[in-house]
Amino acid sequence: MRYFIHLAYDGTRYHGWQIQPNGISVEGEIERCLSILLRQPIDIVGAGRTDAGVHARHMVAHFNVPVPVDVNISYRLNRMLPPDICIHKIDEVADDMHARFSAVSRTYHYYITTQDDPFNRHYTWRCHYDLDFPLMNEAAAILTEYKDFASFCKSHTDVKTTLCTVTEARWVQTAEHQWHFRITANRFLRNMVRAVVGTLVEVGRHRMTLEQFREVIEGKQRTQAGESMPANALFLEKIEY
């Protein structure tokens, strides 16, 4: 039988979602606690692989067991897990449902502030210069016109394809000094969102024109794009099936 786990986590102290040989991971903590709770080895498969320091408000993973389990074990599992990982619910799903391959879209937010904020400093990027957000939104809209995002893929990454379908990309102001970049796609490349944001910041600083932004995408070279932004301000917000 197959079950979906819907969860959230603060990625600050983890080496990413995926199990690492020399570091603590979100996947590893859940597998450890779930195996103890169900009294059998449990392997889970996540909908994606967030990098070290990246957070998730909604991550999904699946696991298989030979016999039914009580979906209300979320409470017991949360008591075993570290407080920076929270299970929202566990649902039984069809055997052919897959946490990764059945997902139709994923949405990320990247949070920035243009004013010092002691309460959000761990989860936002502090911008120390003026940004032209209307121009950045014009550049963001360009992303929906392309499919190949090799320019924003981490170098020397073993991926079969750099094709993605971006259905939404825009900057949203939530308070006087607070913004976030919202991007939705069917899939994302490793480090893609942070590289996109870094390049859009170059546009917002008037150090890159809209035409040059297009040239970066069409050039398909990571060295032409902007820097990769800090991980602490990136959140996986939602996965749709």
Secondary structure, DSSP 8 states (H G I E B T S, - for coil): -EEEEEEEE--TTSS-SS-BTTB--HHHHHHHHHHHHHTS---EEES----TT-EEEEEEEEEE-SS---GGGHHHHHHHS-TTEEEEEEEEE-TT--TTTT--EEEEEEEEESS--TTTTTTSEE--S---HHHHHHHHHHGGG-SB-GGGS-TT---S--B--EEEEEEEEEETTEEEEEEEES---TTHHHHHHHHHHHHHTTSS-HHHHHHHHHHT-GGGS-----GGGEEEEEEE-
